[in-house]
Amino acid sequence: RRSGDQGMIGEYYYGTGRRKSSVARVFIKRGKGAFIVNDKTVENYFARETGQMVARQALVLTEHLGNFDVRINVHGGGESGQAGAVRHGIARALLQVDAALRPTLKSNGLLTRNTRASNKPQGSVNQRS
């Protein structure tokens, strides 16, 4: 494990999430349930209800939806990939808060990175032009 992926940064717990070509940096702290993605509310950032549900999934599953303020910087990829990266990052940040959540998160597949589209052959003979 890299040391930058662990523990607290100031008063925030940190987790990095990745999916497809998207990367999310997630910062959570105990609070009233504010959910900010790239300086917008989650409802304004993810236009589709599906993206909003995916982004909140780890908090809903662990019954912490209203207990944490969440700040996220996400870039790369499309809406679906970004929502998946946010979900992955929140799950990893929640582990920093409480390691006892691991079995719940793991059994629902939230700690596993979906590697789709991340292992393309670069400069290969098989690469399309």
C-alpha positions as CSV (number, residue, x, y, z in Angstrom):
1,R,0.0,0.0,0.0
2,R,1.2,3.5,-0.8
3,S,1.5,5.8,2.2
4,G,-0.5,8.6,0.5
5,D,-3.6,6.4,0.4
6,Q,-3.9,5.9,4.2
7,G,-5.2,7.8,7.2
8,M,-6.2,11.3,7.7
9,I,-5.3,14.5,5.9
10,G,-6.1,17.3,8.4
11,E,-9.6,16.5,9.7
12,Y,-10.5,14.4,6.6
13,Y,-10.2,10.7,5.9
14,Y,-9.0,10.1,2.4
15,G,-9.6,7.4,-0.3
16,T,-8.6,7.2,-4.0
17,G,-11.1,5.6,-6.3
18,R,-10.6,4.5,-9.9
19,R,-12.8,3.1,-12.6
20,K,-12.2,2.9,-16.3
21,S,-10.2,6.0,-17.0
22,S,-11.7,8.0,-14.1
23,V,-9.9,8.9,-10.9
24,A,-11.6,10.3,-7.8
25,R,-10.0,11.8,-4.8
26,V,-12.4,11.5,-1.9
27,F,-12.2,13.3,1.4
28,I,-14.8,12.5,4.2
29,K,-15.3,13.8,7.7
30,R,-18.0,13.5,10.3
31,G,-20.7,16.1,9.5
32,K,-24.3,16.7,8.4
33,G,-24.3,14.9,5.0
34,A,-23.0,17.5,2.5
35,F,-22.0,15.7,-0.7
36,I,-19.9,17.9,-3.0
37,V,-18.4,16.7,-6.3
38,N,-16.0,19.1,-8.1
39,D,-17.6,22.1,-6.3
40,K,-21.2,21.1,-7.2
41,T,-23.8,19.1,-5.4
42,V,-24.0,15.5,-6.3
43,E,-27.4,16.1,-7.9
44,N,-26.0,18.9,-10.1
45,Y,-22.8,17.0,-11.0
46,F,-24.4,13.6,-11.9
47,A,-27.3,14.4,-14.2
48,R,-28.6,10.8,-14.2
49,E,-30.3,9.3,-11.1
50,T,-28.2,6.2,-11.7
51,G,-25.0,8.1,-11.3
52,Q,-26.2,9.6,-8.1
53,M,-27.2,6.2,-6.7
54,V,-23.9,4.7,-7.6
55,A,-22.0,7.6,-6.0
56,R,-23.9,7.2,-2.7
57,Q,-24.0,3.4,-2.7
58,A,-21.1,2.8,-0.1
59,L,-22.6,5.4,2.3
60,V,-26.2,3.9,1.9
61,L,-24.9,0.3,2.4
62,T,-23.0,1.2,5.6
63,E,-25.9,3.4,6.8
64,H,-23.6,6.5,7.0
65,L,-25.4,8.7,4.4
66,G,-26.2,11.6,6.7
67,N,-23.2,11.2,9.0
68,F,-20.4,12.4,6.8
69,D,-19.5,15.5,4.8
70,V,-18.0,14.3,1.5
71,R,-15.8,16.4,-0.8
72,I,-14.6,14.8,-4.1
73,N,-12.4,15.8,-6.9
74,V,-12.9,13.6,-9.9
75,H,-11.6,13.7,-13.5
76,G,-11.3,11.6,-16.6
77,G,-13.7,9.3,-18.4
78,G,-17.5,9.7,-18.6
79,E,-20.3,10.0,-16.1
80,S,-20.6,6.3,-15.4
81,G,-16.9,5.8,-14.9
82,Q,-16.7,8.8,-12.7
83,A,-19.6,7.6,-10.5
84,G,-17.9,4.2,-10.1
85,A,-14.6,5.9,-9.2
86,V,-16.5,8.0,-6.6
87,R,-18.1,4.9,-5.1
88,H,-14.7,3.1,-5.0
89,G,-13.1,6.2,-3.3
90,I,-15.8,6.5,-0.7
91,A,-15.6,2.8,0.2
92,R,-11.8,3.1,0.7
93,A,-12.2,6.3,2.8
94,L,-14.8,4.6,5.0
95,L,-12.2,1.8,5.7
96,Q,-10.0,4.5,7.1
97,V,-12.8,5.6,9.4
98,D,-13.8,2.1,10.6
99,A,-12.0,-1.1,9.5
100,A,-15.0,-3.2,10.7
101,L,-16.9,-2.1,7.6
102,R,-14.5,-4.1,5.4
103,P,-16.6,-7.3,5.2
104,T,-19.8,-5.4,4.3
105,L,-18.0,-3.3,1.6
106,K,-16.0,-6.3,0.3
107,S,-19.0,-8.7,0.0
108,N,-20.8,-6.1,-2.1
109,G,-17.8,-5.6,-4.4
110,L,-17.1,-2.0,-3.5
111,L,-13.4,-2.4,-2.7
112,T,-12.5,-4.1,-6.0
113,R,-11.4,-1.9,-8.8
114,N,-13.3,-2.6,-12.0
115,T,-10.3,-2.7,-14.3
116,R,-12.3,-2.5,-17.5
117,A,-10.6,-0.3,-20.1
118,S,-7.5,0.2,-18.0
119,N,-5.4,-2.6,-19.4
120,K,-5.4,-1.7,-23.1
121,P,-2.3,-2.7,-25.1
122,Q,-0.3,0.5,-25.6
123,G,1.8,0.6,-28.8
124,S,0.9,-3.0,-29.5
125,V,0.6,-4.7,-33.0
126,N,-3.0,-5.4,-32.1
127,Q,-3.8,-1.8,-31.4
128,R,-6.3,-0.3,-33.9
129,S,-5.2,2.8,-35.8
